[in-house]
């Protein structure tokens, strides 16, 4: 019988991580956004994201006993060059977003709020850190416990919930409709990233698709 990380442990780890990120958002990220600007703000926010998320993911993985993960800690960082479905998913996603921008904005027009420093946050930091924690650890552990469908659904919902600390500290506050729309979108994307991870046994297909989505949505909307 395969070794498994207990449900209680996974739940407590997620709650601890969620609370930690909420505290970071309130007492670090929000003041930084109010008092810093430009590259200094971006570098500070990126450093915090890398420290908290990569640090948290490393701690979770480090304390996972051998055999409790579907994919080993090292193996999941190997490129999945032969994972053909990953290329198809990436291509379809790009076509979908470009078509959406063309219909809504009648062309590909750069967002007025886009700043060059966003390339670091949305194209590099977010994709790597979030895939590392949610697909590299939580989904990785859940796949030892249950089916892909159930494991992927659980981690996708948890992934959406992990965005709540950010939404709670957004100024001006978001409307309930925007909250709901964002959470549903993030959960669906989390399920897609999870599926890519489960099928490829690599973090990279999800990271690339995640990066592409974030930077295009930020660049053109």
TACOR-V932595 format. One record per backbone hydrogen bond with DSSP energy under -1.0 kcal/mol. CO is the residue of the C=O (numbers start at 0). NH is the residue of the N-H. E is the energy in kcal/mol with one decimal. If there is no record, write none. Layout:
co: <CO | CO>
nh: <NH | NH>
e: <E | E>
This chain:
co: <5 | 6 | 7 | 8 | 9 | 10 | 11 | 12 | 13 | 14 | 15 | 16 | 17 | 18 | 19 | 20 | 21 | 22 | 23 | 23 | 24 | 27 | 28 | 29 | 30 | 31 | 37 | 38 | 39 | 40 | 41 | 42 | 43 | 44 | 45 | 46 | 47 | 48 | 49 | 50 | 51 | 52 | 53 | 54 | 55 | 56 | 57 | 58 | 64 | 71 | 73 | 74 | 75 | 79 | 81 | 82 | 83 | 84 | 85 | 86 | 87 | 88 | 89 | 90 | 91 | 92 | 93 | 94 | 95 | 96 | 97 | 98 | 99 | 100 | 106 | 110 | 114 | 115 | 116 | 116 | 117 | 118 | 119 | 119 | 120 | 123 | 124 | 125 | 126 | 127 | 128 | 129 | 130 | 130 | 132 | 133 | 136 | 137 | 138 | 139 | 140 | 141 | 141 | 146 | 147 | 148 | 149 | 150 | 151 | 152 | 153 | 154 | 155 | 156 | 157 | 159 | 160 | 162 | 163 | 166 | 174 | 175 | 176 | 177 | 178 | 179 | 180 | 181 | 182 | 183 | 184 | 185 | 186 | 187 | 188 | 189 | 190 | 191 | 192 | 193 | 194 | 195 | 196 | 202 | 203 | 204 | 205 | 206 | 207 | 208 | 209 | 210 | 211 | 212 | 213 | 214 | 215 | 218>
nh: <9 | 10 | 11 | 12 | 13 | 14 | 15 | 16 | 17 | 18 | 19 | 20 | 21 | 22 | 23 | 24 | 25 | 26 | 27 | 28 | 29 | 31 | 32 | 33 | 34 | 35 | 41 | 42 | 43 | 44 | 45 | 46 | 47 | 48 | 49 | 50 | 51 | 52 | 53 | 54 | 55 | 56 | 57 | 58 | 59 | 60 | 61 | 62 | 67 | 75 | 76 | 77 | 202 | 82 | 83 | 85 | 87 | 88 | 89 | 90 | 91 | 92 | 93 | 94 | 95 | 96 | 97 | 98 | 99 | 100 | 101 | 102 | 103 | 104 | 108 | 113 | 117 | 118 | 119 | 120 | 121 | 122 | 123 | 124 | 125 | 127 | 128 | 129 | 130 | 131 | 132 | 133 | 134 | 135 | 137 | 138 | 140 | 141 | 142 | 69 | 143 | 144 | 145 | 150 | 151 | 152 | 153 | 154 | 155 | 156 | 157 | 158 | 159 | 160 | 161 | 162 | 163 | 166 | 167 | 169 | 178 | 179 | 180 | 181 | 182 | 183 | 184 | 185 | 186 | 187 | 188 | 189 | 190 | 191 | 192 | 193 | 194 | 195 | 196 | 197 | 198 | 199 | 200 | 206 | 207 | 208 | 209 | 210 | 211 | 212 | 213 | 214 | 215 | 216 | 217 | 218 | 219 | 110>
e: <-2.2 | -2.6 | -2.6 | -2.5 | -2.2 | -2.6 | -2.5 | -2.3 | -2.9 | -2.7 | -2.3 | -2.4 | -2.0 | -2.5 | -2.4 | -2.5 | -2.3 | -2.9 | -2.0 | -2.5 | -2.3 | -2.1 | -2.4 | -1.4 | -2.1 | -2.4 | -2.1 | -2.9 | -2.0 | -2.6 | -2.6 | -2.3 | -2.1 | -2.3 | -2.6 | -2.4 | -2.8 | -2.4 | -1.6 | -1.2 | -2.3 | -2.7 | -2.3 | -2.2 | -2.4 | -2.5 | -2.7 | -1.7 | -2.0 | -1.8 | -1.6 | -1.7 | -3.2 | -1.8 | -1.7 | -1.2 | -1.7 | -2.7 | -2.2 | -2.4 | -2.7 | -2.4 | -2.2 | -2.4 | -2.7 | -2.5 | -2.7 | -2.5 | -2.3 | -2.7 | -2.4 | -2.1 | -2.7 | -2.7 | -1.1 | -1.3 | -2.0 | -1.8 | -1.1 | -1.0 | -2.8 | -1.3 | -1.1 | -2.6 | -2.5 | -1.5 | -2.5 | -2.4 | -1.6 | -2.0 | -1.9 | -2.3 | -1.3 | -2.5 | -2.0 | -2.6 | -2.7 | -2.5 | -2.4 | -1.6 | -1.2 | -1.6 | -1.8 | -2.8 | -3.0 | -2.0 | -2.4 | -2.3 | -2.0 | -2.1 | -2.3 | -2.5 | -2.0 | -2.5 | -1.7 | -1.6 | -1.5 | -1.9 | -2.9 | -1.1 | -2.4 | -2.5 | -2.5 | -2.8 | -2.6 | -2.3 | -2.3 | -2.8 | -2.3 | -2.3 | -2.3 | -2.8 | -2.1 | -1.9 | -2.9 | -2.3 | -2.3 | -2.2 | -2.1 | -2.8 | -2.2 | -1.9 | -2.9 | -2.2 | -2.7 | -2.2 | -2.8 | -2.9 | -2.4 | -2.5 | -2.4 | -2.5 | -2.1 | -2.5 | -2.0 | -2.3 | -2.3 | -3.0>
